[in-house]
Amino acid sequence: MRKTKTSDGLTILNNLIGNDQEMRDLMATESENLKIAKQIYELRTAAGLSQLQLAHKINTTQSVISRLEDADYEGHSLPMLQRIARVLDNNLEVRFVPLNKKNAWHANHAGCAPAAA
Protein backbone atom coordinates (compact mmCIF):
# COMPACT_ATOMS: atom_id res chain seq x y z
CA MET A 1 0.00 0.00 0.00
CA ARG A 2 1.40 3.37 -1.04
CA LYS A 3 1.27 6.34 1.34
CA THR A 4 -0.12 9.64 0.14
CA LYS A 5 2.45 12.44 -0.05
CA THR A 6 1.83 15.54 2.04
CA SER A 7 3.46 18.91 2.51
CA ASP A 8 1.70 19.54 5.85
CA GLY A 9 4.47 20.01 8.39
CA LEU A 10 2.41 18.81 11.35
CA THR A 11 1.44 15.62 9.55
CA ILE A 12 5.05 14.98 8.57
CA LEU A 13 6.25 15.53 12.16
CA ASN A 14 3.48 13.36 13.54
CA ASN A 15 4.46 10.56 11.16
CA LEU A 16 8.16 10.88 12.05
CA ILE A 17 7.58 10.97 15.81
CA GLY A 18 5.14 8.09 15.85
CA ASN A 19 4.54 6.74 19.35
CA ASP A 20 7.76 8.12 20.90
CA GLN A 21 6.27 9.80 24.01
CA GLU A 22 9.53 11.46 25.01
CA MET A 23 9.76 13.11 21.59
CA ARG A 24 6.08 14.11 21.73
CA ASP A 25 6.63 15.74 25.13
CA LEU A 26 9.68 17.61 23.80
CA MET A 27 7.72 18.81 20.78
CA ALA A 28 4.88 20.00 23.03
CA THR A 29 7.31 22.02 25.16
CA GLU A 30 8.99 23.55 22.13
CA SER A 31 5.62 24.35 20.61
CA GLU A 32 4.56 26.21 23.77
CA ASN A 33 7.80 28.23 23.74
CA LEU A 34 7.18 29.11 20.10
CA LYS A 35 3.60 30.20 20.80
CA ILE A 36 4.69 32.49 23.66
CA ALA A 37 7.50 34.04 21.60
CA LYS A 38 5.20 34.57 18.63
CA GLN A 39 2.49 36.19 20.75
CA ILE A 40 4.92 38.64 22.36
CA TYR A 41 6.34 39.56 18.96
CA GLU A 42 2.90 40.00 17.38
CA LEU A 43 1.51 42.08 20.26
CA ARG A 44 4.61 44.29 20.36
CA THR A 45 4.64 44.94 16.61
CA ALA A 46 0.86 45.51 16.53
CA ALA A 47 1.40 48.17 19.20
CA GLY A 48 4.03 49.77 16.97
CA LEU A 49 6.80 49.30 19.54
CA SER A 50 10.40 48.34 19.00
CA GLN A 51 12.00 45.86 21.37
CA LEU A 52 13.79 48.77 23.04
CA GLN A 53 10.57 50.76 23.50
CA LEU A 54 8.79 47.79 25.07
CA ALA A 55 11.80 47.14 27.28
CA HIS A 56 11.70 50.72 28.59
CA LYS A 57 7.97 50.45 29.31
CA ILE A 58 8.47 47.35 31.49
CA ASN A 59 11.78 48.46 33.02
CA THR A 60 14.07 45.91 31.42
CA THR A 61 16.55 45.77 28.56
CA GLN A 62 16.14 45.21 24.83
CA SER A 63 18.12 41.97 25.10
CA VAL A 64 15.53 40.57 27.52
CA ILE A 65 12.74 41.30 25.02
CA SER A 66 14.83 39.72 22.26
CA ARG A 67 15.24 36.54 24.32
CA LEU A 68 11.52 36.44 25.12
CA GLU A 69 10.74 36.61 21.39
CA ASP A 70 13.15 33.74 20.66
CA ALA A 71 11.32 30.41 20.22
CA ASP A 72 14.26 28.61 21.86
CA TYR A 73 13.98 30.59 25.09
CA GLU A 74 12.73 28.55 28.05
CA GLY A 75 12.95 31.05 30.93
CA HIS A 76 9.56 32.74 30.72
CA SER A 77 8.50 34.02 34.12
CA LEU A 78 4.93 34.72 35.05
CA PRO A 79 5.69 38.20 36.48
CA MET A 80 7.51 39.22 33.27
CA LEU A 81 4.70 37.96 31.06
CA GLN A 82 2.18 39.83 33.25
CA ARG A 83 4.15 43.08 32.88
CA ILE A 84 4.26 42.68 29.11
CA ALA A 85 0.55 41.89 28.95
CA ARG A 86 -0.38 44.97 31.00
CA VAL A 87 1.77 47.34 28.92
CA LEU A 88 0.29 45.92 25.71
CA ASP A 89 -3.31 46.19 27.00
CA ASN A 90 -3.84 42.44 27.32
CA ASN A 91 -4.71 39.98 30.03
CA LEU A 92 -2.44 37.01 30.61
CA GLU A 93 -4.30 33.71 30.90
CA VAL A 94 -2.65 30.56 32.22
CA ARG A 95 -4.65 27.35 32.03
CA PHE A 96 -4.11 23.72 32.90
CA VAL A 97 -5.56 21.56 30.15
CA PRO A 98 -5.75 17.76 30.38
CA LEU A 99 -3.67 16.01 27.77
CA ASN A 100 -4.63 13.10 25.63
CA LYS A 101 -1.12 11.61 25.77
CA LYS A 102 -1.53 9.73 22.50
CA ASN A 103 -2.18 12.83 20.36
CA ALA A 104 -1.32 15.67 22.73
CA TRP A 105 1.22 17.51 20.62
CA HIS A 106 -0.49 17.14 17.26
CA ALA A 107 -4.00 17.93 18.48
CA ASN A 108 -3.14 20.84 20.78
CA HIS A 109 -0.58 22.62 18.61
CA ALA A 110 -2.09 22.62 15.17
CA GLY A 111 -1.64 25.87 13.33
CA CYS A 112 1.54 26.83 15.14
CA ALA A 113 3.90 28.60 12.76
CA PRO A 114 7.01 30.66 13.36
CA ALA A 115 6.62 34.40 13.64
CA ALA A 116 7.73 36.36 10.60
CA ALA A 117 10.78 38.48 11.26
N, C-alpha and C positions, 0 to 999 in steps of 0.2 A: 504494500500500500504506500502510495506516494504522498508526502506531506505537502500541504499548500504553502507556498512562499508568502511571507509577510514582511512589511517594512515597519510595522508597529513595534516601537522600541520596548514597550512594556510586555508585549507578547513574546518577543525574542528573549528578554531577560527572564521571564517566567519559565520559558522552555529550557533555558540554560541552567537555571537554579534548580529546577525540579523540586524534589522533596528535601533538599538540604536546609534544615531548620536554622542552623547557625548562619548560613548565607542569607536566608530570608530575614532573620533578625537584624543582621548588619545592613541589608538594603533598606529595611524599615527605618533604622536610625539615620542613615544617610539621607533618606528621603525627607525625614522631618527637618534635618539641618538645612536642606535645600529649600524647603518651604518657608522656613523662618527667614533665611537670608533673602529670598525672593520677595517676601512680603515687606521687609524693611526697605529694600531697594525701591520697590514700586511705590510705597507710601511716601518715601523721601522725595523721589523724583516727581510724583504727582503734586507734592506740596511746593515744588520748584526750589528745593533746597539742595545745596552741595553737601558733600559729606562734612566739610568743615563747618558750614552753617548749622547743620543738625548737631554736630558735636558741641558747638558753642551753646546751643539752646539747652542741652542736657548736661552741660558742665563736664565734658570729657574731651578727648582728642580725636582728630580726624582718623588716626590709625585704628582707634577702637571701632569707629563706625565701619571702616574698611573691613576689619576682621569680622564684624557682625554680618556684613553683606557677603562674606565668603562662605560658599556652601560647605567647605571643609571644616569650618569652625565649629567646635563642640562645647564652648564655654559660655553659652547663653545663660545669663542670670535673670531670674524673675524681676528683681528691682530695676535692672537696666532696661528690660523689655517694657516694663510699666512706664518708665520715664519716657521712652521713645513713643509709646502709644499716646501718652498724654500730650506731648508736644505736637504730635501729628493728628490730634483730635480724633483719636480712636480709643476704644476699650480693648484691653487685653483679655482674652478668654482662654483659660486652661481647662481642659476636660480629660477625664479618664474614660476611655472607650474600650469595652471588651473586644478582645481580638479573637477572630476565628483563625487559630494558628495555621491551619492548612493553607488559607489564601490571604493571610493578613496583609502582606506587603502589596500584592497585586490589587486586591479589592480596595484597600484604603488609600492608595497613593496613585490612582489613575489620574491622568491629566497633569502630572507634575512635570514641568519642563524648566530648564535653566532660565534664569533671568537674562534678558538681552543687555549687553553692556553699552 
